[in-house]
């Protein structure tokens, strides 16, 4: 099982080229990632077994426990489900459910 670290990207802070670079190195795509209530921030997963590009250096990276704490805040609640309980398995399952087959 691949282990991940997590980053949160505020879409408006980056150029399209930068967003493309982020997306090319993450395990989930913006179109299928978990997002906050106002859809300005996206949760992206970075596999720990791959090198992290230099452009990710200034970004805060979160481990599983830290991201779960963050996702329990009101900003991230009830975005795409009625449950306020979130687990890493829930994040992975939601990403898989939103990602088309073959991607």
Residue, then its C-alpha position, 0 to 999 in steps of 0.5 A: x500500500x502506497x503511503x502519502x503525504x498531503x498538500x493543500x493548494x489554493x488554486x488562485x495563488x498559482x499559474x496554470x503551468x504551476x498547477x499542471x506541475x503539481x497535478x503531474x506529481x500528485x496521486x489525485x487530479x484536481x478534477x477528482x480531488x477533495x475540495x473545501x466548501x468554496x472550492x478554492x482549496x484542493x487536497x492533493x496526495x503525494x506518494x512518499x515513494x517518489x521524489x518531491x519536486x522543488x516547487x513543492x518545497x515551500x508548501x506545508x505537507x501534512x501526514x495522515x493524522x494532521x490532514x484528518x485534523x484539518x479536514x474536521x474543520x468547518x471549512x472542509x465539512x459536508x463538502x461532498x458527503x453528509x458525514x462529518x467523520x473523515x478517514x484516510x480510507x474515506x479520502x482514498x475511496x472518494x478519490x477513486x470514486x470520482x476518478x474515471x476508470x483508467x486514469 
